[in-house]
Amino acid sequence: MAFEQEKEIAIAAAMAAAKVCEQVRQTMVPEAIEKKDKSPVTVADFGAQAVVCKALAESFPHDPVVGEEDAGELKTPEMAEQLQQVTDYVKQVTGDATPEQVAQWIDHGNGEVADRYWTLDPIDGTKGFLRKDQYAVALALIADGEIKVGVLACPALTLGDKTGLLFVAVRGEGATMQTLDGGSPEPIRVTDSSDAEHFRFVESVESGHGDQGLQGAIAKAAGVTADSMRMDSQAKYGAVASGNAVLYLRLPSPKYPGYQEKIWDHAAGVIVVEEAGGRVTDMHGKKLDFSKAARLSTTGVVVSNGEIHDKVLEALKQSAG
């Protein structure tokens, strides 16, 4: 099967990163380190990126990794204590590691978009992580402009009677879901309109991450009348892919006009939904382009079960009218 090695390494790396994150969550109150853009980043973010980048650098040394974090600030003398904390957590899953090695692994994630590259969000949904809610370790491989492999580890996600879920997709091979504690992978599919219980939509918890008023109106126009499920991170893609929702909307926030989505916030989720039979475009129906840069040039993101996608795009067109 194509990309079998990439899939196996990505699964192992994402699961190890999730383990680091859960250790941090259980044993320390993650103190948010203020980054320049004011988004909170924790010891867990850095630890997760180090673990994943180490695995990718060892197995695929020529593949660049476009990750969210870099170790610049972490390497300053004032941050020596935090770097040591990160190192201690990393050692729990990798064995021996020095602060210098950990910083080096984190910085392996400062690659550029290329013909073949990985993109990583070590903790997608940091605010959810900080308030003991949803987050995801999101990793994807892009080759020749197309997402080929996607892995989403969602340690806090509960769907049905299962908590702590891993979503995996390989282009052309479908999508699966399994529990992070070693459950067997099961194929997943999007659901359709006849599934009244799951005919609902998901959106971000943070109002600043989208236009919640417009999102609600568009969902209604597409026939979705139930209240939205709000959750952080690409766990929302998992909800649509597994048939627990039919729509995820992320429309530009009035607070941040012109905002360009980052590739690591979407790549893994996109392939999981597409391989589960769903559809993902921007709000004008264009495919998201992961071949150019760390930010997408398109506007907004519409994720659906496929069946209602055109209705949603039409409603968006009318609203812009």
SVG drawing of the C-alpha trace seen along z (x, -y; Angstrom):
<svg xmlns="http://www.w3.org/2000/svg" viewBox="-34 -43 56 47">
<polyline fill="none" stroke="black" stroke-width="0.4" points="0.0,0.0 1.2,-3.5 2.5,-5.6 2.4,-2.6 5.6,-3.6 4.6,-7.2 1.2,-6.2 2.8,-4.0 5.4,-6.6 2.8,-9.3 0.5,-7.3 3.3,-6.4 4.5,-10.0 1.1,-11.5 0.3,-8.9 3.6,-9.6 2.9,-13.4 -0.6,-12.9 1.0,-11.0 3.3,-13.9 0.3,-16.3 -1.8,-14.2 1.2,-13.8 1.5,-17.6 -2.2,-18.0 -2.3,-15.5 0.8,-16.6 1.2,-20.4 -1.1,-23.3 0.2,-24.4 1.5,-27.9 0.9,-29.7 4.1,-31.2 3.2,-34.4 4.3,-34.2 4.7,-37.5 1.3,-37.0 -0.2,-36.5 -1.5,-33.0 -0.8,-30.7 1.7,-28.0 2.7,-25.5 5.4,-23.0 3.1,-20.5 3.2,-22.3 6.9,-22.2 7.2,-18.6 4.7,-17.4 6.5,-19.1 9.9,-17.7 8.6,-14.1 6.9,-14.3 9.9,-16.0 12.4,-13.6 10.4,-10.7 10.1,-12.4 13.7,-13.5 14.9,-9.9 12.6,-8.2 12.4,-10.8 15.5,-13.0 14.9,-14.8 11.3,-15.8 10.8,-19.4 8.4,-19.8 6.3,-23.0 5.3,-23.2 3.6,-25.8 6.4,-26.3 10.0,-27.2 12.5,-27.0 13.9,-30.5 12.4,-31.8 12.8,-28.5 16.6,-28.7 17.0,-32.0 18.6,-31.9 15.3,-33.1 13.5,-30.1 16.1,-27.5 13.7,-26.1 10.9,-25.6 13.2,-24.0 14.2,-21.5 10.6,-20.9 9.9,-20.1 13.0,-17.8 11.8,-15.9 8.4,-15.2 9.9,-14.3 12.2,-11.8 9.2,-10.0 8.3,-8.8 11.6,-8.9 14.1,-7.7 17.2,-9.8 17.2,-13.4 19.2,-16.6 17.7,-20.2 20.0,-20.9 18.5,-17.9 15.0,-18.8 15.5,-22.4 17.0,-21.0 14.0,-18.6 11.5,-21.5 13.4,-23.6 13.3,-20.8 9.7,-22.0 10.8,-25.3 10.8,-23.9 9.3,-25.4 6.5,-24.2 8.1,-21.9 7.1,-19.2 6.9,-16.8 6.6,-18.0 4.9,-17.4 2.8,-20.0 2.3,-19.8 0.2,-21.5 1.5,-19.9 -1.5,-21.2 -4.3,-22.4 -6.7,-24.1 -4.2,-25.3 -7.0,-27.2 -9.1,-24.0 -6.0,-22.2 -5.5,-24.8 -9.1,-24.6 -9.1,-20.8 -11.2,-20.6 -10.7,-19.6 -7.4,-19.7 -5.7,-17.7 -2.2,-16.6 -2.5,-17.2 0.0,-15.8 -0.2,-15.5 2.0,-14.7 1.6,-16.7 3.2,-15.5 2.8,-17.1 0.3,-19.6 -2.0,-16.9 -2.5,-15.7 -1.5,-12.0 -1.6,-11.1 -3.4,-12.6 -3.4,-11.7 -5.4,-13.4 -5.0,-12.4 -7.8,-13.8 -7.2,-12.7 -10.3,-14.4 -12.8,-13.7 -15.8,-11.5 -18.0,-10.1 -20.6,-7.6 -19.1,-5.4 -15.4,-6.0 -13.1,-8.7 -9.6,-9.5 -9.7,-9.0 -7.2,-8.7 -8.3,-9.5 -6.2,-8.2 -6.5,-8.7 -4.4,-7.8 -5.4,-9.1 -7.5,-6.6 -7.7,-4.2 -10.5,-5.6 -10.5,-6.9 -10.4,-5.0 -11.0,-5.8 -9.6,-4.0 -9.1,-4.6 -5.8,-6.0 -5.4,-3.2 -4.8,-0.6 -8.2,0.0 -8.5,1.5 -9.0,-0.9 -12.6,-0.9 -13.6,-2.5 -15.6,-5.7 -18.1,-7.4 -19.9,-10.7 -23.7,-10.5 -26.6,-11.8 -29.7,-13.9 -31.9,-11.0 -29.8,-10.7 -31.8,-13.2 -29.9,-12.7 -26.6,-13.8 -27.9,-16.4 -26.1,-19.2 -23.1,-21.4 -19.9,-22.1 -18.0,-25.4 -15.3,-26.9 -15.8,-27.6 -14.0,-30.9 -16.2,-33.5 -13.2,-35.3 -12.4,-32.2 -15.3,-32.7 -18.5,-34.6 -20.9,-32.7 -24.0,-34.7 -23.5,-34.0 -22.5,-30.4 -25.8,-29.8 -27.8,-31.4 -26.0,-29.4 -26.5,-26.1 -30.2,-26.9 -30.4,-27.8 -28.9,-24.3 -31.6,-22.7 -29.6,-22.2 -31.9,-23.5 -30.2,-21.9 -28.0,-24.2 -24.3,-24.0 -21.8,-21.8 -18.9,-24.0 -15.5,-22.4 -11.9,-23.5 -9.4,-22.1 -9.6,-19.8 -11.7,-17.4 -14.5,-19.2 -13.2,-17.5 -13.3,-14.2 -17.0,-14.8 -18.0,-15.3 -15.8,-12.4 -17.3,-9.9 -20.9,-10.9 -21.5,-12.8 -22.2,-16.0 -22.9,-17.0 -21.2,-20.4 -18.3,-22.4 -18.2,-26.1 -15.2,-28.4 -16.2,-31.7 -14.0,-34.8 -14.4,-36.6 -15.6,-40.3 -12.9,-40.9 -10.1,-39.7 -11.0,-40.6 -8.5,-39.2 -7.3,-36.5 -5.5,-33.7 -5.9,-30.2 -2.7,-28.3 -2.1,-25.0 -1.4,-23.0 -4.9,-24.0 -6.6,-22.1 -4.5,-19.6 -4.9,-16.5 -8.6,-17.1 -9.2,-17.7 -8.0,-14.3 -9.8,-12.5 -13.1,-14.1 -12.5,-13.6 -11.5,-10.0 -14.7,-9.4 -16.7,-10.6 -17.2,-14.3 -16.1,-17.4 -14.0,-20.4 -13.7,-23.8 -13.3,-27.4 -16.6,-29.5 -16.6,-30.0 -16.3,-26.3 -12.6,-26.3 -10.4,-23.4 -7.9,-24.4 -4.4,-24.7 -1.6,-23.2 1.1,-23.5 2.2,-27.1 2.8,-28.5 2.2,-28.1 -1.0,-30.1 -3.9,-29.3 -4.8,-31.9 -8.5,-31.0 -11.2,-32.5 -13.1,-30.6 -13.5,-26.8 -16.6,-24.7 -16.6,-21.1 -19.6,-18.9 -20.9,-15.4 -20.8,-16.2 -24.6,-15.9 -25.4,-19.4 -22.2,-21.1 -23.7,-22.8 -26.7,-24.1 -24.3,-25.6 -22.2,-27.3 -25.4,-28.7 -26.5,-30.1 -23.1,-31.7 -23.4,-33.2 -26.9,-34.6 -25.7,-36.1 -22.8,-37.9 -25.3,-39.0"/>
</svg>
